[in-house]
Amino acid sequence: MKSMPMRPTAPLRLHGLLALCALWVASGNSWAGGIMIYEAGQEGNGLANAGAAALTDDPSVLMSNPAGITQLAGTQISANAQVILGSLTFSRDASNQFDGNEGGNALQWLPGASFFISHQINERSAVGFGMYGNFGLALDYDDDWAGRYFTQEAAVIGVSFQPTIAHQFTDQLSVGIGPRLVYGYYRTEMAIDNNLLGVLDRPDGQLEYKDTDVGTGVNLGVLYKLNERTQIGLAYTSKVKLQFKDSPQVRNVSNPIINAALRRLDVDALELDMNVPQTVLLSVAHRLDPQWKLLGSLGWQDWSDFGEIGVAVDANAGGVDRTVNRQYKDTWHASVGAQYQANSKLRWNMGLGYDSSAVDEKDRTVDNPMGDTWRLATGVNYQVEAGLDLHLAYTLVWLGDMDSEQTKARSGTTLSGTFRNSALHIIGGGATWRF
C-alpha cells in the first residue's frame, strides 16, 4: 500500500465498510448494517425474492423456509454458482475539502456458490442440508482517494451451514427448523493521517485488520396450503453474532497525537462485533392456471438493533472526540413475481423487488453508502431429462444516486459528494438432480 501526502489536519477514523454489510471499528463494540443478499445462485435468483418462503421447486427453499422441504419428493440435490459485479463510484462536489482522487469503482467482483440437499424420510417428514452465502461483499477504493481515512479496502464473507428437519403435521400445515452455523471473515484497511497540525508534510500511516469467527443462529418456518392452488409461507431467521478479536496491524504512524489516540482506544486489543439481523418473511404462491404462477413476499429486517453504537476518532492538539449512534433503522422488503411454464421443459421466472434504506439520506456515509434498493430479475429453468434441471438467472440491484456528506467533529473537514448510478449485477446458475 503506497503512502500519500496529507492535509493540514490530524483526523483519524477507525471504521471499515462494505456496501451490503458494514463494520465499524470500535473500542470493544461495533455494528453491522446493509442490505440483505437474497441471491445464492438458486433458481429463485430470477424472482427478486418473490414467493421465496412459499415456493417449493427445489431444496434451496430450506434457506428461505425450512418447512418447504416437506413438499419435495425423494432425494433432491441443487448445486449452484454465481458472481456479483458492481458499480460504486464517488464524485466529489464543491463542498468537499479532502484532497485525493474519487476512488474509482469500489465494488469488486465476488464469486459465490451454494449446495442444498433434501431427503424425504416418509410421507410426512424430511431432512435437508444447505451451504450458502447470503451476505458479503468487497470494496477496494484507490489508495489515494479523498476518503482514504475512512476506508481503502474492506471485505466481509459469510458462509452458512444449515442442517434442517421438517414435518407435515396435517395435509395443510408443515413446520421446519434449521440450526445455522455461520463462518465469517472480515478485513479492512485504511490510511492514517500523520500530518501534525499542518506543520509537517508526512506520508500516510496504515491500519489493517482481519480476522475470522463462527456464529450460530436458527431458521424457523411454517408452510400452509390454503388449497390445491395456493400456499403461504412464514419464516423467521434469528440474528447471528460474529466477534472479531484479532489485533490490528498499524504501520508508519509518526504523529504523536495519533499514537496517543490509538492508545486511548486500546487499539492493540480491538474487538469488533458484526450482527447479522433477525428477519421475518411472509410469502404467497398462487397457481393461476396450468401455465402461470403468481408470487409475492413481504419482509422485515431488524437493522435498528445494530445501528446505535459506533466509534469515530478525530484527534488534534485539543484531544480526541468520539461519536456514537449512526441512526440505523429497520428495513422493509416487498416483491412480486411470476413463473410461466412455457412447455413441459421450460419455465420462465421474473420478479420485481424493493428494500427500504437502513439510513436516512442525512445519515449516509461514504463508508456505508446505503439507499433504497430496487431489484429487477429474470431467469429460466430447463428440464434436460426427468431427473435433471438446469437454471440460469440475472438480477439487477439498483441503488441509483446517493449523496454523502461527512464532517470531522474536531477538525471540521468535510468529505462531500455523490455515488452515481450505483448498482449490483448478480448472475447465477446451477443444476438440480432428483432421485
C-alpha positions in Angstrom: 0.0 0.0 0.0 1.6 3.3 -1.0 1.6 6.4 1.2 0.4 9.8 0.3 1.0 13.4 1.5 -1.6 14.7 4.0 -3.9 17.5 4.5 -3.2 20.1 7.2 -5.3 18.3 9.8 -4.8 15.3 12.0 -8.0 13.3 12.0 -8.2 9.5 12.3 -11.4 7.5 11.6 -11.3 3.8 12.5 -14.1 2.1 10.6 -14.4 -0.2 7.7 -17.1 -0.6 5.1 -18.7 -3.0 2.7 -21.6 -2.0 0.6 -24.1 -4.5 1.9 -22.6 -5.3 5.4 -20.6 -2.6 7.2 -18.5 -3.0 10.3 -17.4 -0.1 12.5 -14.0 -0.3 14.2 -14.7 0.4 17.9 -13.2 0.1 21.3 -14.9 -3.0 22.5 -18.0 -2.9 20.3 -19.2 -2.1 16.8 -22.1 -2.8 14.5 -23.0 -4.1 11.0 -25.5 -2.8 8.5 -26.6 -3.0 4.9 -29.0 -4.7 2.6 -29.6 -8.5 2.6 -28.5 -10.5 -0.4 -31.3 -12.9 -1.2 -29.5 -14.5 -4.1 -27.3 -17.6 -3.7 -27.2 -19.0 -7.2 -30.5 -20.8 -6.9 -33.4 -20.7 -9.4 -35.1 -18.2 -7.2 -32.4 -15.6 -8.3 -34.7 -14.8 -11.1 -37.7 -13.8 -8.9 -36.3 -10.9 -6.8 -37.2 -12.9 -3.6 -40.9 -13.0 -4.6 -42.6 -16.1 -3.1 -39.3 -17.3 -1.5 -40.9 -18.7 1.6 -43.8 -20.3 -0.2 -42.2 -21.7 -3.4 -41.1 -25.3 -3.2 -39.4 -26.0 -6.5 -36.1 -27.4 -5.2 -34.2 -27.9 -1.9 -32.9 -24.3 -1.8 -36.2 -23.4 -0.2 -34.7 -24.5 3.2 -32.7 -21.3 3.1 -35.9 -19.2 3.0 -38.3 -21.5 4.7 -37.1 -24.8 6.3 -40.7 -26.2 6.2 -40.7 -26.2 2.4 -38.7 -29.4 2.1 -41.7 -31.5 3.1 -43.1 -30.8 -0.4 -40.1 -32.3 -2.2 -40.3 -36.0 -3.2 -37.5 -38.4 -2.9 -33.9 -37.1 -2.7 -33.1 -33.8 -4.4 -29.7 -32.1 -4.8 -29.1 -28.5 -6.0 -25.6 -27.2 -6.8 -25.2 -23.5 -7.8 -22.7 -20.8 -8.5 -22.9 -17.1 -9.0 -20.9 -13.9 -9.4 -21.7 -10.4 -8.1 -20.4 -7.5 -10.1 -21.0 -3.9 -9.2 -20.6 -0.1 -9.8 -20.0 2.2 -6.9 -18.2 5.4 -7.9 -17.9 8.5 -5.8 -17.9 12.0 -7.4 -16.8 15.0 -5.2 -18.8 18.2 -5.2 -17.9 21.8 -4.3 -18.3 21.2 -0.6 -15.5 18.6 -0.4 -12.4 19.6 1.5 -10.3 16.4 1.3 -7.6 16.0 -1.3 -7.1 12.8 -3.4 -8.9 11.3 -6.3 -12.5 10.0 -6.4 -11.7 6.4 -5.6 -12.6 4.6 -8.8 -15.1 1.8 -8.9 -15.0 0.5 -5.3 -17.2 -2.6 -5.8 -15.1 -5.7 -6.6 -16.5 -8.9 -8.2 -17.4 -11.5 -5.7 -17.9 -15.2 -6.6 -20.2 -17.5 -4.6 -21.5 -21.0 -4.5 -24.3 -22.9 -2.8 -25.3 -26.5 -2.2 -28.6 -27.9 -1.0 -29.9 -31.4 -0.4 -33.3 -32.7 0.8 -34.4 -36.2 1.6 -37.9 -37.5 2.1 -37.9 -39.8 5.2 -41.6 -40.7 4.8 -44.8 -39.1 3.6 -44.7 -36.6 6.4 -41.1 -35.9 7.3 -38.0 -34.7 5.5 -34.4 -33.7 6.3 -32.0 -31.5 4.4 -28.8 -29.6 4.5 -27.7 -26.3 2.9 -24.4 -24.5 2.5 -24.7 -21.0 1.1 -23.6 -17.4 1.4 -26.3 -14.8 1.5 -24.3 -11.8 2.8 -20.9 -10.4 1.9 -19.2 -8.1 -0.5 -15.8 -6.4 -1.1 -14.8 -2.8 -1.5 -11.5 -1.6 -3.0 -11.1 2.2 -3.4 -7.9 3.7 -4.9 -5.2 4.1 -2.2 -5.0 7.8 -2.6 -8.7 8.6 -2.8 -10.3 11.5 -0.9 -11.9 9.2 1.7 -8.8 7.1 2.4 -9.0 8.0 6.2 -12.4 6.3 6.3 -11.6 3.2 4.2 -9.4 2.0 1.4 -10.3 -1.7 1.3 -12.9 -3.8 3.1 -14.3 -7.3 2.7 -16.7 -9.5 4.7 -17.5 -13.0 3.6 -20.1 -15.2 5.4 -20.9 -18.8 4.7 -23.8 -20.6 6.4 -24.1 -24.3 7.1 -27.7 -25.3 7.9 -28.9 -28.8 8.7 -32.7 -28.9 8.5 -35.6 -31.1 9.7 -39.3 -30.6 8.7 -42.6 -32.3 9.4 -46.0 -32.1 7.8 -48.4 -32.2 10.8 -51.6 -32.1 8.7 -52.4 -32.1 5.0 -52.2 -28.3 5.1 -49.6 -27.5 7.8 -45.8 -28.1 7.7 -43.2 -26.8 10.2 -39.4 -26.8 9.8 -36.3 -25.8 11.8 -32.8 -25.3 10.6 -30.0 -24.5 13.1 -27.4 -22.4 11.3 -23.6 -22.2 11.7 -22.1 -19.1 10.1 -18.4 -18.8 9.3 -17.4 -15.1 8.9 -14.3 -13.5 7.5 -13.6 -9.7 7.9 -10.8 -7.5 6.6 -10.4 -3.7 6.5 -7.6 -1.4 5.6 -7.4 2.4 5.8 -4.9 5.3 5.8 -3.8 7.2 8.9 -3.1 10.9 8.7 0.4 11.6 10.0 0.4 15.4 9.3 0.7 17.2 12.6 -1.4 20.4 12.6 -0.2 21.3 9.1 3.3 22.0 10.2 4.9 18.9 8.7 4.2 17.0 5.5 4.4 13.4 6.4 3.2 10.3 4.4 0.2 8.3 5.5 0.4 5.6 8.0 -1.7 2.5 7.6 -4.1 0.4 9.7 -5.1 -3.2 8.6 -7.4 -5.5 10.5 -8.5 -9.0 9.6 -10.0 -12.0 11.5 -12.4 -14.9 11.3 -15.2 -16.1 13.6 -18.1 -18.6 13.8 -21.6 -17.6 15.0 -24.8 -19.6 15.4 -28.5 -18.9 14.8 -31.6 -20.7 13.7 -34.1 -20.6 10.8 -37.7 -21.4 11.5 -40.6 -21.8 9.0 -44.2 -22.6 8.6 -45.9 -23.6 5.3 -49.7 -23.7 4.9 -51.7 -24.9 2.0 -54.9 -22.9 1.6 -56.0 -25.1 -1.3 -54.5 -27.0 -4.2 -53.5 -23.7 -5.9 -52.3 -21.5 -3.0 -49.5 -21.9 -0.5 -48.5 -19.4 2.2 -45.1 -19.4 3.9 -43.9 -17.6 7.1 -40.3 -17.7 8.0 -38.1 -16.3 10.8 -34.3 -16.1 11.0 -32.6 -15.2 14.2 -29.7 -12.8 14.5 -26.1 -14.2 14.2 -23.4 -12.5 16.2 -19.8 -12.6 14.9 -16.9 -11.4 17.1 -13.6 -10.5 15.6 -10.9 -10.1 18.2 -7.5 -10.0 16.4 -5.0 -7.2 16.9 -4.8 -4.7 14.0 -1.5 -4.0 12.2 -0.6 -0.3 12.5 2.3 0.8 10.3 4.3 4.0 9.8 2.4 6.1 12.4 4.7 9.1 13.1 2.2 11.6 14.5 2.3 11.6 18.4 -1.2 12.8 18.6 -2.5 9.9 16.6 -0.4 7.5 18.6 -2.0 8.9 21.8 -5.4 8.5 20.3 -4.7 4.9 19.4 -3.5 4.2 23.0 -6.8 5.7 24.3 -8.7 3.3 22.1 -6.6 0.3 23.3 -6.2 -0.5 19.6 -3.9 -3.5 20.4 -7.0 -5.3 21.8 -9.6 -4.3 19.3 -12.8 -6.3 19.3 -15.4 -5.9 16.5 -18.9 -7.3 16.7 -20.8 -7.9 13.5 -24.5 -8.8 13.9 -26.5 -10.3 11.0 -30.0 -9.1 11.8 -33.1 -11.2 12.6 -35.7 -11.2 9.8 -39.3 -12.1 9.1 -40.6 -13.1 5.7 -44.2 -13.7 4.6 -44.7 -15.2 1.1 -47.5 -16.5 -1.1 -47.6 -18.6 -4.2 -50.8 -19.0 -6.2 -51.2 -21.1 -9.3 -53.4 -19.1 -11.6 -53.7 -21.7 -14.3 -51.5 -24.6 -15.7 -49.0 -22.1 -17.1 -48.9 -19.1 -14.7 -48.0 -19.0 -11.0 -48.1 -15.6 -9.2 -45.8 -14.9 -6.3 -45.3 -12.2 -3.6 -43.3 -11.5 -0.5 -43.3 -9.0 2.4 -40.3 -8.9 4.8 -38.8 -7.1 7.8 -35.2 -6.8 8.9 -34.1 -5.7 12.3 -31.2 -3.3 11.4 -32.2 -0.8 14.1 -30.9 -3.1 16.8 -27.4 -2.8 15.4 -27.1 0.9 14.4 -26.9 2.6 17.8 -23.2 2.1 18.5 -20.2 3.3 16.5 -16.9 4.9 17.4 -15.1 7.5 15.4 -11.9 9.2 16.4 -11.0 12.7 15.3 -7.8 13.8 17.0 -6.0 17.2 17.3 -4.0 19.0 19.9 -7.2 19.5 22.0 -7.8 15.8 22.4 -9.9 13.0 20.9 -13.6 13.1 20.0 -15.8 10.0 19.9 -19.3 9.7 18.3 -22.0 7.1 18.7 -25.4 6.4 17.2 -25.3 6.0 13.4 -29.1 6.2 13.2 -29.8 2.8 11.7 -33.4 1.8 11.3 -35.4 -1.3 10.4 -35.8 -2.1 6.7 -38.8 -3.4 4.8 -39.0 -5.6 1.8 -41.7 -6.1 -0.8 -41.6 -8.1 -4.0 -43.9 -9.5 -6.7 -43.1 -12.1 -9.4 -44.4 -14.8 -11.7 -43.5 -18.1 -13.2 -44.5 -19.0 -16.7 -44.4 -22.7 -17.7 -43.9 -22.2 -21.5 -43.9 -26.0 -22.1 -43.2 -29.3 -20.3 -39.5 -28.5 -20.1 -39.1 -24.7 -20.0 -40.0 -22.4 -17.1 -39.5 -18.6 -17.1 -39.1 -16.6 -13.9 -39.5 -12.8 -13.4 -39.6 -10.6 -10.4 -39.6 -7.0 -9.1 -38.5 -6.2 -5.5 -38.0 -3.2 -3.2 -36.0 -2.8 0.0 -36.1 0.4 2.1 -32.8 2.0 3.3 -31.4 1.4 6.7 -30.3 5.0 6.9 -31.9 8.3 6.1 -30.2 10.5 3.5 -28.8 12.9 6.1 -27.1 10.0 7.9 -25.5 8.3 4.8 -21.7 8.0 4.9 -19.1 7.0 2.4 -18.2 4.0 4.5 -21.7 2.8 4.3 -23.4 4.2 1.2 -26.9 2.6 1.6 -30.1 3.7 0.0 -33.5 2.4 -1.2 -32.9 -0.6 -3.4 -34.8 -1.9 -6.3 -34.4 -5.4 -7.8 -35.3 -6.5 -11.3 -34.8 -10.2 -12.0 -35.4 -12.8 -14.6 -34.3 -16.4 -15.3 -35.1 -19.7 -16.9 -35.3 -23.3 -15.7 -34.9 -26.1 -18.3 -35.6 -29.8 -17.7 -32.9 -31.7 -19.5 -34.4 -35.0 -18.6 -36.8 -36.4 -16.0 -34.2 -36.2 -13.1 -32.2 -33.1 -14.1 -33.0 -29.4 -14.3 -30.6 -26.6 -15.3 -31.3 -22.9 -14.4 -29.7 -19.5 -15.2 -30.8 -16.1 -13.8 -29.8 -12.4 -13.7 -30.7 -9.8 -11.1 -30.1 -6.0 -11.3 -29.9 -4.4 -7.8 -30.3 -0.7 -8.3 -29.4 1.9 -5.7 -29.1 4.9 -8.1 -27.6 8.2 -6.9 -26.7 8.5 -3.2 -25.5 11.8 -1.7 -23.0 11.7 1.2 -21.5 14.4 3.3 -19.4 13.8 6.4 -17.6 16.4 8.6 -14.9 15.6 11.2 -16.2 16.8 14.5 -12.9 18.2 15.8 -11.0 19.2 12.6 -14.2 20.4 10.8 -13.0 18.9 7.5 -15.8 17.8 5.2 -15.9 14.9 2.7 -18.8 15.5 0.3 -20.0 14.0 -2.9 -22.4 11.6 -4.6 -22.3 7.9 -5.6 -23.8 8.0 -9.0 -25.8 5.2 -10.7 -24.8 2.6 -8.1 -25.8 -0.9 -8.9 -25.1 -4.6 -8.4 -25.3 -7.2 -11.2 -25.8 -10.8 -10.0 -25.5 -13.7 -12.4 -26.2 -17.2 -11.2 -26.9 -20.7 -12.4 -26.8 -24.3 -11.4 -28.4 -27.8 -11.6 -31.0 -29.8 -9.6 -30.9 -33.6 -9.6 -33.9 -35.6 -8.4 -33.7 -39.3 -7.4 
